[in-house]
Amino acid sequence: MKKFVCLALSLMTVLAMFTGCGSKTETPAEDTAANNENNAAATENTPAEDTAAEETNGTTEALSGTVNTDGSTSMNEMMLIMMEVFEEMNPDVTVNYSGTGSGAGIEAVLNETVDIGLASRALKDEEKANGAVEHIVALDGVAVVVNPDNSVTDLTVDQIAQIYKGEVTNWSELGGADQEIAVLGREDGSGTRSAFEEIVGVDGECKYTNEYSSTGDVIGQVASNPGAIGYASLSAVDETVAAVKVDGVAPSEETVKDGSYTLQRPFVMVTKDGVELSAAAQGFLDFVMSDEAAQYITMAGVVAP
C-alpha cells in the first residue's frame, strides 16, 4: 500500500510538471501571436498613414481665380499665347488682358486696380521710386517700317533721328523717290514710342505727322501710304509693310538676341513693391518667367531673355 501511494504521488508529480510546463508553453505562444498581430498591424498601418500624410502635405493646391493684367499693346501676341497655355494648365484660372498702353498699365498696377502691369520698355527711375517692380520676360526689336513700294531699304540711326526731328522731310534726300515723308508713331505714353525715342535719341523732339493708339494702327497706316515711315514691335510686322535695315542689320529674332540689331527693348511685367500677389497671379508670373515658357515666347516672335 505504501509503495502504491508513493508511486501514485510520483505519477501525480510528473503529471503536474507536464501540466505546468504545458501552461507555461501556451501562454507565451498566445502572447507572441498577439504581439505579432499587433506588430503586423503597426507595420501595415503606420507607414500607410504616414505616406498619406506626406502626400497630403506635399501636394500643391490647384490654382484658381482671376488674374487681371493691363498695359502694352505690343505684348498682345505674347500675352495671348501665354494666357492660352497657362489657362490650359490651370483650368480654374482666368487671365484677363487689356491693351491700354505701357504707361496706363504701370499706373494701373501702382493704383492696385490690376495684378500685373505690362510695359514694352524699361521702367523709369521715378516709376521704380513709386514702387513699380520690373520683371523682364522677353526682348523685342523695334522695327522701322516703310511702305513696300519704298525703294529705301537701309537707314542709319542718325538718318532715322533726322526724319523724326523733321530735319529730313523728303525721301529723295535719302536716295528714294521725290516724295514727302509722312512721320507716323505711337501716342504719348506708349512703351514702343518711349523705347524708340530713347534708343534713337529723339526723346521729346519728334515732329509727328500723325500719332496712333496701337501698333496695328501704325502698321495699317504705313501699309496704305507710300510716303510713310513708322515703328512697331518686330513681332507685329507682317507682309503689308517692309522693315528697313538699321546700320546694315536687318531686324530678326537672331539679331535681337545677339545684340547686333540695336533698336531693341525689354518686355516687362510690372508688380508693386509690398503688394503680395494672389496664388494665381504669382503662378502666372512665375510661369511666364520660367524656362518652360521660352518656347512660347519664341512663338510670339520675341526673344527669351
C-alpha distance (Angstrom), angle and dihedral (degrees) to the residues before:
residue distance angle dihedral
M1 . . .
K2 3.77 . .
K3 3.80 90.5 .
F4 3.80 90.3 50.2
V5 3.77 92.4 51.1
C6 3.77 91.8 49.1
L7 3.80 89.9 48.1
A8 3.78 90.9 49.2
L9 3.77 91.6 49.0
S10 3.77 89.7 49.7
L11 3.83 91.3 51.6
M12 3.79 91.1 48.3
T13 3.78 90.7 50.6
V14 3.81 91.2 51.2
L15 3.82 91.5 47.2
A16 3.77 90.3 48.5
M17 3.77 89.9 51.6
F18 3.82 91.5 50.7
T19 3.77 91.1 45.5
G20 3.76 91.5 48.2
C21 3.78 92.5 47.3
G22 3.78 90.5 49.5
S23 3.79 91.5 53.2
K24 3.75 91.9 49.0
T25 3.86 91.2 50.0
E26 3.81 95.5 48.6
T27 3.82 97.9 48.5
P28 3.83 97.2 56.4
A29 3.84 89.1 44.2
E30 3.80 90.3 55.6
D31 3.80 90.8 45.8
T32 3.81 91.1 48.3
A33 3.80 92.2 49.8
A34 3.76 90.7 49.1
N35 3.76 91.0 47.3
N36 3.80 91.0 48.1
E37 3.81 90.8 51.3
N38 3.77 91.2 48.5
N39 3.80 91.9 47.0
A40 3.80 90.8 47.6
A41 3.77 90.5 50.4
A42 3.76 90.4 48.1
T43 3.79 90.5 48.2
E44 3.80 92.7 48.3
N45 3.78 99.2 41.9
T46 3.78 107.5 34.6
P47 3.84 99.7 57.6
A48 3.80 90.8 43.9
E49 3.77 91.0 51.9
D50 3.80 90.5 45.6
T51 3.81 91.5 48.6
A52 3.78 91.4 49.7
A53 3.77 89.9 49.6
E54 3.79 91.1 48.3
E55 3.82 91.7 49.2
T56 3.76 91.1 48.8
N57 3.78 92.5 48.6
G58 3.81 93.7 44.1
T59 3.79 98.0 47.4
T60 3.82 116.2 104.7
E61 3.76 112.1 -131.3
A62 3.79 114.9 -115.5
L63 3.80 112.7 -103.1
S64 3.77 119.1 -116.1
G65 3.78 138.5 166.4
T66 3.80 139.0 58.7
V67 3.81 129.1 -55.3
N68 3.81 115.4 -159.6
T69 3.81 119.6 -158.0
D70 3.80 131.9 174.8
G71 3.77 137.7 175.8
S72 3.80 142.1 59.9
T73 3.80 118.6 54.9
S74 3.81 88.8 -160.0
M75 3.80 88.2 67.9
N76 3.82 91.2 56.3
E77 3.81 97.4 105.5
M78 3.79 93.8 46.0
M79 3.79 92.2 46.1
L80 3.80 94.0 50.7
I81 3.81 91.2 53.1
M82 3.81 93.9 44.5
M83 3.80 92.5 47.6
E84 3.79 92.7 50.4
V85 3.81 94.2 48.9
F86 3.81 95.0 43.5
E87 3.81 94.2 47.3
E88 3.80 89.9 49.3
M89 3.82 88.7 53.4
N90 3.81 91.3 44.8
P91 3.83 109.1 33.1
D92 3.80 92.9 -178.4
V93 3.81 93.5 58.2
T94 3.82 125.7 85.4
V95 3.81 119.4 -164.6
N96 3.81 116.1 -160.0
Y97 3.80 122.2 -161.1
S98 3.80 128.8 -169.0
G99 3.80 119.7 -176.0
T100 3.80 104.5 -148.9
G101 3.81 98.7 138.1
S102 3.78 135.6 -83.0
G103 3.80 95.8 -85.2
A104 3.80 92.2 51.3
G105 3.79 91.7 47.0
I106 3.80 92.8 52.4
E107 3.79 90.8 47.2
A108 3.81 91.0 49.3
V109 3.79 94.4 53.9
L110 3.80 91.8 46.2
N111 3.81 88.8 50.9
E112 3.83 87.7 48.5
T113 3.80 93.4 -125.4
V114 3.82 90.8 124.4
D115 3.79 133.9 31.9
I116 3.80 97.6 -131.8
G117 3.80 131.2 20.2
L118 3.80 122.7 -151.3
A119 3.80 124.0 -142.6
S120 3.79 128.9 176.2
R121 3.80 91.9 -155.3
A122 3.77 139.4 49.3
L123 3.78 115.8 -79.9
K124 3.79 118.4 -100.2
D125 3.79 120.8 -119.5
E126 3.80 92.4 -112.4
E127 3.80 91.0 52.5
K128 3.78 90.5 52.3
A129 3.79 89.5 47.3
N130 3.81 88.3 55.7
G131 3.80 90.9 55.7
A132 3.79 104.0 -89.3
V133 3.81 112.0 147.3
E134 3.81 118.9 -155.9
H135 3.82 122.7 -138.6
I136 3.83 110.8 -179.8
V137 3.80 107.8 -149.1
A138 3.83 102.2 166.5
L139 3.80 145.8 -2.2
D140 3.80 122.3 -122.8
G141 3.77 134.3 -169.7
V142 3.80 118.0 -130.2
A143 3.79 104.0 -136.9
V144 3.80 121.7 -152.7
V145 3.80 105.1 -141.5
V146 3.79 134.1 -163.3
N147 3.78 135.1 176.4
P148 3.84 112.3 -76.0
D149 3.83 89.3 -119.9
N150 3.80 91.5 60.7
S151 3.82 112.1 107.5
V152 3.83 93.0 -153.2
T153 3.79 107.2 98.3
D154 3.82 104.3 160.2
L155 3.81 130.6 47.0
T156 3.78 133.8 173.2
V157 3.79 120.8 -128.8
D158 3.80 87.9 -111.7
Q159 3.82 92.1 53.8
I160 3.81 90.5 49.7
A161 3.80 89.1 51.2
Q162 3.81 91.1 50.4
I163 3.80 90.9 51.8
Y164 3.79 93.9 49.9
K165 3.81 93.9 45.1
G166 3.81 90.2 52.0
E167 3.80 94.8 -113.6
V168 3.82 92.8 118.7
T169 3.81 112.5 41.5
N170 3.80 106.2 163.5
W171 3.79 130.0 58.4
S172 3.81 90.2 -136.3
E173 3.81 88.2 71.3
L174 3.81 87.3 64.0
G175 3.81 97.8 44.1
G176 3.79 96.1 -89.2
A177 3.79 135.3 109.2
D178 3.77 123.0 -52.6
Q179 3.76 93.8 -96.4
E180 3.78 133.7 128.3
I181 3.80 114.8 -109.2
A182 3.80 116.5 -119.4
V183 3.82 104.9 -151.5
L184 3.80 109.7 -149.7
G185 3.79 130.3 -179.2
R186 3.76 148.1 143.3
E187 3.80 128.3 -69.7
D188 3.77 123.4 -92.8
G189 3.82 109.6 -79.5
S190 3.80 94.3 35.0
G191 3.79 114.9 134.0
T192 3.79 91.0 -143.0
R193 3.79 91.1 53.4
S194 3.80 93.4 47.1
A195 3.80 92.1 48.8
F196 3.81 93.8 45.2
E197 3.81 95.3 47.7
E198 3.79 92.9 45.9
I199 3.81 94.8 48.0
V200 3.81 94.4 45.3
G201 3.81 92.0 42.7
V202 3.80 98.1 -120.6
D203 3.79 100.4 112.5
G204 3.82 108.0 157.9
E205 3.82 93.1 -3.3
C206 3.80 102.5 86.6
K207 3.80 121.8 124.0
Y208 3.79 102.2 -153.9
T209 3.77 122.4 -166.6
N210 3.81 88.5 -160.3
E211 3.80 136.9 -3.9
Y212 3.82 125.2 -150.3
S213 3.77 135.4 -160.5
S214 3.79 98.2 -135.2
T215 3.78 142.0 36.4
G216 3.80 89.6 -121.9
D217 3.80 91.4 58.2
V218 3.81 92.0 52.5
I219 3.80 91.4 49.4
G220 3.81 92.0 47.8
Q221 3.80 94.2 48.9
V222 3.81 93.9 48.2
A223 3.80 89.7 48.3
S224 3.81 91.1 55.2
N225 3.83 98.7 41.7
P226 3.85 118.5 66.5
G227 3.81 92.0 -160.0
A228 3.80 98.0 47.0
I229 3.78 131.3 113.0
G230 3.78 125.8 -171.7
Y231 3.77 143.8 153.8
A232 3.78 131.3 -122.1
S233 3.75 144.0 161.8
L234 3.80 109.5 -73.9
S235 3.79 89.2 -126.4
A236 3.82 89.8 60.4
V237 3.80 96.8 53.0
D238 3.79 113.7 110.9
E239 3.80 138.1 170.4
T240 3.82 93.0 -79.4
V241 3.82 91.1 76.0
A242 3.80 137.1 33.9
A243 3.80 123.0 -125.1
V244 3.80 110.2 -143.5
K245 3.76 124.5 -141.3
V246 3.80 115.0 -105.5
D247 3.81 113.8 -142.5
G248 3.80 87.6 -16.4
V249 3.82 96.2 -53.0
A250 3.79 121.6 113.3
P251 3.82 116.8 -140.6
S252 3.79 113.2 -109.5
E253 3.78 140.1 137.5
E254 3.81 89.1 -97.7
T255 3.82 96.0 50.7
V256 3.80 91.3 45.5
K257 3.79 91.1 50.8
D258 3.80 95.1 47.6
G259 3.82 91.7 43.4
S260 3.79 96.8 -123.1
Y261 3.81 91.0 118.5
T262 3.78 101.5 68.8
L263 3.81 100.4 -167.0
Q264 3.79 98.5 83.5
R265 3.80 137.7 123.1
P266 3.82 139.2 -176.3
F267 3.78 127.0 -98.9
V268 3.79 105.2 -134.5
M269 3.78 135.6 -164.1
V270 3.79 109.9 -154.4
T271 3.79 129.0 -151.8
K272 3.79 130.8 173.5
D273 3.76 120.9 -107.2
G274 3.80 112.1 -113.2
V275 3.81 95.0 15.9
E276 3.80 113.2 112.0
L277 3.78 114.3 -140.4
S278 3.77 121.2 -132.2
A279 3.80 115.0 -103.8
A280 3.81 89.9 -104.0
A281 3.82 94.0 49.5
Q282 3.80 92.4 45.9
G283 3.80 89.6 47.9
F284 3.81 91.1 52.6
L285 3.82 92.9 48.6
D286 3.82 91.3 47.2
F287 3.79 90.9 49.5
V288 3.82 94.9 50.7
M289 3.82 89.7 50.2
S290 3.81 94.8 45.9
D291 3.80 128.2 104.3
E292 3.80 87.8 -116.8
A293 3.81 90.9 63.0
A294 3.82 94.1 55.4
Q295 3.81 92.1 87.4
Y296 3.79 91.1 54.3
I297 3.81 92.0 47.1
T298 3.79 87.8 55.7
M299 3.80 90.4 49.4
A300 3.81 87.4 58.2
G301 3.80 91.0 57.9
V302 3.79 96.4 -108.5
V303 3.79 132.7 104.5
A304 3.80 128.6 -105.7
P305 3.83 109.7 -124.2
